[in-house]
């Protein structure tokens, strides 16, 4: 069972992760749902399981290392590892409600077919 210092380090790790952004998306990677798990061991090592929006993501070589460096430099952390996983694949449903609002993602109970194309009128046609 985690102790108070582990819980505190985990909370600070999550806050640090929230400062990491995909350069093409205006939502941090935690709210985007790319972080699957954050764990702090008895040795104060932080382990993160994360994914990317797609295996061909152009920042695949950058984001995991950014997360690792941010976590490894946290006060009280004895290091950090980041495991990139693809199972379960990321979907927009993993995003927080705030991220969905920011990115104009429809709620799960509203089919995308009911949405209008941005800037378009009925059925996606632009008004004349």
PyMOL commands that place a pseudoatom at each C-alpha (Angstrom):
pseudoatom trace, name=CA, resn=UNK, resi=1, chain=A, elem=C, hetatm=0, pos=[0.000, 0.000, 0.000]
pseudoatom trace, name=CA, resn=UNK, resi=2, chain=A, elem=C, hetatm=0, pos=[1.442, 3.395, -0.959]
pseudoatom trace, name=CA, resn=UNK, resi=3, chain=A, elem=C, hetatm=0, pos=[2.505, 5.679, 1.863]
pseudoatom trace, name=CA, resn=UNK, resi=4, chain=A, elem=C, hetatm=0, pos=[1.849, 9.425, 2.091]
pseudoatom trace, name=CA, resn=UNK, resi=5, chain=A, elem=C, hetatm=0, pos=[5.180, 10.358, 0.491]
pseudoatom trace, name=CA, resn=UNK, resi=6, chain=A, elem=C, hetatm=0, pos=[4.454, 8.037, -2.465]
pseudoatom trace, name=CA, resn=UNK, resi=7, chain=A, elem=C, hetatm=0, pos=[0.980, 9.540, -2.878]
pseudoatom trace, name=CA, resn=UNK, resi=8, chain=A, elem=C, hetatm=0, pos=[2.442, 13.051, -2.708]
pseudoatom trace, name=CA, resn=UNK, resi=9, chain=A, elem=C, hetatm=0, pos=[5.100, 12.199, -5.299]
pseudoatom trace, name=CA, resn=UNK, resi=10, chain=A, elem=C, hetatm=0, pos=[2.460, 10.639, -7.550]
pseudoatom trace, name=CA, resn=UNK, resi=11, chain=A, elem=C, hetatm=0, pos=[0.288, 13.779, -7.320]
pseudoatom trace, name=CA, resn=UNK, resi=12, chain=A, elem=C, hetatm=0, pos=[3.283, 15.970, -8.151]
pseudoatom trace, name=CA, resn=UNK, resi=13, chain=A, elem=C, hetatm=0, pos=[4.189, 13.633, -11.029]
pseudoatom trace, name=CA, resn=UNK, resi=14, chain=A, elem=C, hetatm=0, pos=[0.708, 14.030, -12.507]
pseudoatom trace, name=CA, resn=UNK, resi=15, chain=A, elem=C, hetatm=0, pos=[0.965, 17.812, -12.190]
pseudoatom trace, name=CA, resn=UNK, resi=16, chain=A, elem=C, hetatm=0, pos=[4.344, 17.696, -13.973]
pseudoatom trace, name=CA, resn=UNK, resi=17, chain=A, elem=C, hetatm=0, pos=[2.884, 15.526, -16.746]
pseudoatom trace, name=CA, resn=UNK, resi=18, chain=A, elem=C, hetatm=0, pos=[0.141, 18.115, -17.218]
pseudoatom trace, name=CA, resn=UNK, resi=19, chain=A, elem=C, hetatm=0, pos=[2.823, 20.575, -18.379]
pseudoatom trace, name=CA, resn=UNK, resi=20, chain=A, elem=C, hetatm=0, pos=[3.712, 18.379, -21.381]
pseudoatom trace, name=CA, resn=UNK, resi=21, chain=A, elem=C, hetatm=0, pos=[1.899, 19.116, -24.645]
pseudoatom trace, name=CA, resn=UNK, resi=22, chain=A, elem=C, hetatm=0, pos=[1.869, 17.590, -28.084]
pseudoatom trace, name=CA, resn=UNK, resi=23, chain=A, elem=C, hetatm=0, pos=[3.047, 20.592, -30.160]
pseudoatom trace, name=CA, resn=UNK, resi=24, chain=A, elem=C, hetatm=0, pos=[0.099, 20.189, -32.558]
pseudoatom trace, name=CA, resn=UNK, resi=25, chain=A, elem=C, hetatm=0, pos=[-2.655, 19.843, -29.936]
pseudoatom trace, name=CA, resn=UNK, resi=26, chain=A, elem=C, hetatm=0, pos=[-3.603, 22.586, -27.434]
pseudoatom trace, name=CA, resn=UNK, resi=27, chain=A, elem=C, hetatm=0, pos=[-4.340, 20.070, -24.643]
pseudoatom trace, name=CA, resn=UNK, resi=28, chain=A, elem=C, hetatm=0, pos=[-1.808, 18.543, -22.244]
pseudoatom trace, name=CA, resn=UNK, resi=29, chain=A, elem=C, hetatm=0, pos=[-1.068, 14.844, -22.662]
pseudoatom trace, name=CA, resn=UNK, resi=30, chain=A, elem=C, hetatm=0, pos=[-2.690, 13.906, -19.335]
pseudoatom trace, name=CA, resn=UNK, resi=31, chain=A, elem=C, hetatm=0, pos=[-6.049, 15.487, -20.233]
pseudoatom trace, name=CA, resn=UNK, resi=32, chain=A, elem=C, hetatm=0, pos=[-5.663, 14.077, -23.746]
pseudoatom trace, name=CA, resn=UNK, resi=33, chain=A, elem=C, hetatm=0, pos=[-5.787, 10.606, -22.182]
pseudoatom trace, name=CA, resn=UNK, resi=34, chain=A, elem=C, hetatm=0, pos=[-2.324, 9.513, -23.287]
pseudoatom trace, name=CA, resn=UNK, resi=35, chain=A, elem=C, hetatm=0, pos=[-1.267, 8.573, -19.750]
pseudoatom trace, name=CA, resn=UNK, resi=36, chain=A, elem=C, hetatm=0, pos=[-2.544, 5.132, -18.772]
pseudoatom trace, name=CA, resn=UNK, resi=37, chain=A, elem=C, hetatm=0, pos=[-0.840, 4.749, -15.387]
pseudoatom trace, name=CA, resn=UNK, resi=38, chain=A, elem=C, hetatm=0, pos=[1.454, 6.590, -12.985]
pseudoatom trace, name=CA, resn=UNK, resi=39, chain=A, elem=C, hetatm=0, pos=[3.043, 4.520, -10.225]
pseudoatom trace, name=CA, resn=UNK, resi=40, chain=A, elem=C, hetatm=0, pos=[5.617, 5.345, -7.559]
pseudoatom trace, name=CA, resn=UNK, resi=41, chain=A, elem=C, hetatm=0, pos=[7.660, 2.492, -6.151]
pseudoatom trace, name=CA, resn=UNK, resi=42, chain=A, elem=C, hetatm=0, pos=[8.942, 2.098, -2.607]
pseudoatom trace, name=CA, resn=UNK, resi=43, chain=A, elem=C, hetatm=0, pos=[12.295, 3.326, -3.944]
pseudoatom trace, name=CA, resn=UNK, resi=44, chain=A, elem=C, hetatm=0, pos=[10.673, 6.619, -5.176]
pseudoatom trace, name=CA, resn=UNK, resi=45, chain=A, elem=C, hetatm=0, pos=[11.131, 5.553, -8.809]
pseudoatom trace, name=CA, resn=UNK, resi=46, chain=A, elem=C, hetatm=0, pos=[8.260, 6.845, -10.954]
pseudoatom trace, name=CA, resn=UNK, resi=47, chain=A, elem=C, hetatm=0, pos=[6.932, 4.550, -13.668]
pseudoatom trace, name=CA, resn=UNK, resi=48, chain=A, elem=C, hetatm=0, pos=[4.535, 5.792, -16.345]
pseudoatom trace, name=CA, resn=UNK, resi=49, chain=A, elem=C, hetatm=0, pos=[2.631, 3.795, -18.931]
pseudoatom trace, name=CA, resn=UNK, resi=50, chain=A, elem=C, hetatm=0, pos=[1.569, 5.998, -21.818]
pseudoatom trace, name=CA, resn=UNK, resi=51, chain=A, elem=C, hetatm=0, pos=[0.540, 5.856, -25.441]
pseudoatom trace, name=CA, resn=UNK, resi=52, chain=A, elem=C, hetatm=0, pos=[0.342, 8.230, -28.381]
pseudoatom trace, name=CA, resn=UNK, resi=53, chain=A, elem=C, hetatm=0, pos=[-2.610, 9.118, -30.581]
pseudoatom trace, name=CA, resn=UNK, resi=54, chain=A, elem=C, hetatm=0, pos=[-1.174, 6.916, -33.351]
pseudoatom trace, name=CA, resn=UNK, resi=55, chain=A, elem=C, hetatm=0, pos=[1.894, 4.683, -33.736]
pseudoatom trace, name=CA, resn=UNK, resi=56, chain=A, elem=C, hetatm=0, pos=[3.057, 6.979, -36.553]
pseudoatom trace, name=CA, resn=UNK, resi=57, chain=A, elem=C, hetatm=0, pos=[2.843, 10.089, -34.361]
pseudoatom trace, name=CA, resn=UNK, resi=58, chain=A, elem=C, hetatm=0, pos=[5.615, 12.512, -35.395]
pseudoatom trace, name=CA, resn=UNK, resi=59, chain=A, elem=C, hetatm=0, pos=[6.493, 13.222, -31.746]
pseudoatom trace, name=CA, resn=UNK, resi=60, chain=A, elem=C, hetatm=0, pos=[6.919, 9.550, -30.790]
pseudoatom trace, name=CA, resn=UNK, resi=61, chain=A, elem=C, hetatm=0, pos=[10.614, 10.091, -30.110]
pseudoatom trace, name=CA, resn=UNK, resi=62, chain=A, elem=C, hetatm=0, pos=[10.077, 13.305, -28.166]
pseudoatom trace, name=CA, resn=UNK, resi=63, chain=A, elem=C, hetatm=0, pos=[7.057, 13.087, -25.830]
pseudoatom trace, name=CA, resn=UNK, resi=64, chain=A, elem=C, hetatm=0, pos=[8.044, 9.998, -23.786]
pseudoatom trace, name=CA, resn=UNK, resi=65, chain=A, elem=C, hetatm=0, pos=[11.500, 11.472, -23.165]
pseudoatom trace, name=CA, resn=UNK, resi=66, chain=A, elem=C, hetatm=0, pos=[9.997, 14.838, -22.167]
pseudoatom trace, name=CA, resn=UNK, resi=67, chain=A, elem=C, hetatm=0, pos=[7.826, 13.030, -19.618]
pseudoatom trace, name=CA, resn=UNK, resi=68, chain=A, elem=C, hetatm=0, pos=[10.770, 10.986, -18.301]
pseudoatom trace, name=CA, resn=UNK, resi=69, chain=A, elem=C, hetatm=0, pos=[12.988, 14.045, -17.838]
pseudoatom trace, name=CA, resn=UNK, resi=70, chain=A, elem=C, hetatm=0, pos=[10.252, 16.062, -16.088]
pseudoatom trace, name=CA, resn=UNK, resi=71, chain=A, elem=C, hetatm=0, pos=[9.577, 13.202, -13.681]
pseudoatom trace, name=CA, resn=UNK, resi=72, chain=A, elem=C, hetatm=0, pos=[13.198, 12.263, -13.034]
pseudoatom trace, name=CA, resn=UNK, resi=73, chain=A, elem=C, hetatm=0, pos=[13.949, 15.830, -11.942]
pseudoatom trace, name=CA, resn=UNK, resi=74, chain=A, elem=C, hetatm=0, pos=[11.083, 16.071, -9.445]
pseudoatom trace, name=CA, resn=UNK, resi=75, chain=A, elem=C, hetatm=0, pos=[12.197, 16.669, -5.882]
pseudoatom trace, name=CA, resn=UNK, resi=76, chain=A, elem=C, hetatm=0, pos=[12.130, 13.317, -4.089]
pseudoatom trace, name=CA, resn=UNK, resi=77, chain=A, elem=C, hetatm=0, pos=[12.128, 11.178, -7.242]
pseudoatom trace, name=CA, resn=UNK, resi=78, chain=A, elem=C, hetatm=0, pos=[14.988, 8.716, -7.619]
pseudoatom trace, name=CA, resn=UNK, resi=79, chain=A, elem=C, hetatm=0, pos=[14.413, 8.304, -11.325]
pseudoatom trace, name=CA, resn=UNK, resi=80, chain=A, elem=C, hetatm=0, pos=[11.697, 7.698, -13.862]
pseudoatom trace, name=CA, resn=UNK, resi=81, chain=A, elem=C, hetatm=0, pos=[10.841, 5.235, -16.588]
pseudoatom trace, name=CA, resn=UNK, resi=82, chain=A, elem=C, hetatm=0, pos=[8.292, 5.714, -19.329]
pseudoatom trace, name=CA, resn=UNK, resi=83, chain=A, elem=C, hetatm=0, pos=[6.821, 2.687, -21.049]
pseudoatom trace, name=CA, resn=UNK, resi=84, chain=A, elem=C, hetatm=0, pos=[5.193, 3.358, -24.416]
pseudoatom trace, name=CA, resn=UNK, resi=85, chain=A, elem=C, hetatm=0, pos=[2.252, 0.968, -24.896]
pseudoatom trace, name=CA, resn=UNK, resi=86, chain=A, elem=C, hetatm=0, pos=[-0.224, 0.382, -27.714]
pseudoatom trace, name=CA, resn=UNK, resi=87, chain=A, elem=C, hetatm=0, pos=[-2.712, -1.889, -25.960]
pseudoatom trace, name=CA, resn=UNK, resi=88, chain=A, elem=C, hetatm=0, pos=[-5.379, -0.548, -25.462]
pseudoatom trace, name=CA, resn=UNK, resi=89, chain=A, elem=C, hetatm=0, pos=[-5.155, 1.836, -28.405]
pseudoatom trace, name=CA, resn=UNK, resi=90, chain=A, elem=C, hetatm=0, pos=[-5.886, 5.490, -27.723]
pseudoatom trace, name=CA, resn=UNK, resi=91, chain=A, elem=C, hetatm=0, pos=[-9.308, 6.806, -28.742]
pseudoatom trace, name=CA, resn=UNK, resi=92, chain=A, elem=C, hetatm=0, pos=[-10.869, 10.263, -28.290]
pseudoatom trace, name=CA, resn=UNK, resi=93, chain=A, elem=C, hetatm=0, pos=[-13.101, 8.782, -25.560]
pseudoatom trace, name=CA, resn=UNK, resi=94, chain=A, elem=C, hetatm=0, pos=[-10.011, 8.650, -23.303]
pseudoatom trace, name=CA, resn=UNK, resi=95, chain=A, elem=C, hetatm=0, pos=[-9.894, 12.458, -23.197]
pseudoatom trace, name=CA, resn=UNK, resi=96, chain=A, elem=C, hetatm=0, pos=[-11.176, 14.415, -20.219]
pseudoatom trace, name=CA, resn=UNK, resi=97, chain=A, elem=C, hetatm=0, pos=[-14.384, 16.371, -20.683]
pseudoatom trace, name=CA, resn=UNK, resi=98, chain=A, elem=C, hetatm=0, pos=[-12.375, 19.616, -20.659]
pseudoatom trace, name=CA, resn=UNK, resi=99, chain=A, elem=C, hetatm=0, pos=[-10.153, 18.306, -23.473]
pseudoatom trace, name=CA, resn=UNK, resi=100, chain=A, elem=C, hetatm=0, pos=[-13.189, 17.234, -25.489]
pseudoatom trace, name=CA, resn=UNK, resi=101, chain=A, elem=C, hetatm=0, pos=[-14.675, 20.730, -25.151]
pseudoatom trace, name=CA, resn=UNK, resi=102, chain=A, elem=C, hetatm=0, pos=[-11.375, 22.363, -26.149]
pseudoatom trace, name=CA, resn=UNK, resi=103, chain=A, elem=C, hetatm=0, pos=[-11.020, 20.138, -29.223]
pseudoatom trace, name=CA, resn=UNK, resi=104, chain=A, elem=C, hetatm=0, pos=[-14.732, 20.194, -30.115]
pseudoatom trace, name=CA, resn=UNK, resi=105, chain=A, elem=C, hetatm=0, pos=[-15.119, 16.414, -29.721]
pseudoatom trace, name=CA, resn=UNK, resi=106, chain=A, elem=C, hetatm=0, pos=[-18.760, 15.368, -29.441]
pseudoatom trace, name=CA, resn=UNK, resi=107, chain=A, elem=C, hetatm=0, pos=[-19.969, 13.769, -26.216]
pseudoatom trace, name=CA, resn=UNK, resi=108, chain=A, elem=C, hetatm=0, pos=[-20.159, 9.969, -26.397]
pseudoatom trace, name=CA, resn=UNK, resi=109, chain=A, elem=C, hetatm=0, pos=[-23.953, 10.036, -26.468]
pseudoatom trace, name=CA, resn=UNK, resi=110, chain=A, elem=C, hetatm=0, pos=[-24.074, 12.426, -29.446]
pseudoatom trace, name=CA, resn=UNK, resi=111, chain=A, elem=C, hetatm=0, pos=[-23.218, 10.818, -32.782]
pseudoatom trace, name=CA, resn=UNK, resi=112, chain=A, elem=C, hetatm=0, pos=[-20.751, 12.726, -34.920]
pseudoatom trace, name=CA, resn=UNK, resi=113, chain=A, elem=C, hetatm=0, pos=[-23.269, 12.617, -37.770]
pseudoatom trace, name=CA, resn=UNK, resi=114, chain=A, elem=C, hetatm=0, pos=[-25.428, 15.127, -35.853]
pseudoatom trace, name=CA, resn=UNK, resi=115, chain=A, elem=C, hetatm=0, pos=[-22.663, 17.720, -35.751]
pseudoatom trace, name=CA, resn=UNK, resi=116, chain=A, elem=C, hetatm=0, pos=[-22.353, 20.417, -38.348]
pseudoatom trace, name=CA, resn=UNK, resi=117, chain=A, elem=C, hetatm=0, pos=[-19.104, 21.040, -40.130]
pseudoatom trace, name=CA, resn=UNK, resi=118, chain=A, elem=C, hetatm=0, pos=[-17.364, 24.030, -38.584]
pseudoatom trace, name=CA, resn=UNK, resi=119, chain=A, elem=C, hetatm=0, pos=[-18.297, 27.149, -40.518]
pseudoatom trace, name=CA, resn=UNK, resi=120, chain=A, elem=C, hetatm=0, pos=[-20.959, 25.292, -42.461]
pseudoatom trace, name=CA, resn=UNK, resi=121, chain=A, elem=C, hetatm=0, pos=[-24.697, 25.524, -42.479]
pseudoatom trace, name=CA, resn=UNK, resi=122, chain=A, elem=C, hetatm=0, pos=[-27.173, 22.645, -42.532]
pseudoatom trace, name=CA, resn=UNK, resi=123, chain=A, elem=C, hetatm=0, pos=[-25.701, 19.420, -43.911]
pseudoatom trace, name=CA, resn=UNK, resi=124, chain=A, elem=C, hetatm=0, pos=[-22.249, 20.971, -43.958]
pseudoatom trace, name=CA, resn=UNK, resi=125, chain=A, elem=C, hetatm=0, pos=[-23.025, 23.428, -46.776]
pseudoatom trace, name=CA, resn=UNK, resi=126, chain=A, elem=C, hetatm=0, pos=[-21.732, 26.923, -46.438]
pseudoatom trace, name=CA, resn=UNK, resi=127, chain=A, elem=C, hetatm=0, pos=[-24.399, 29.629, -46.297]
pseudoatom trace, name=CA, resn=UNK, resi=128, chain=A, elem=C, hetatm=0, pos=[-24.597, 31.780, -49.413]
for i in range(1, 128): cmd.bond("trace and resi %d" % i, "trace and resi %d" % (i + 1))
show_as sticks, trace
zoom trace
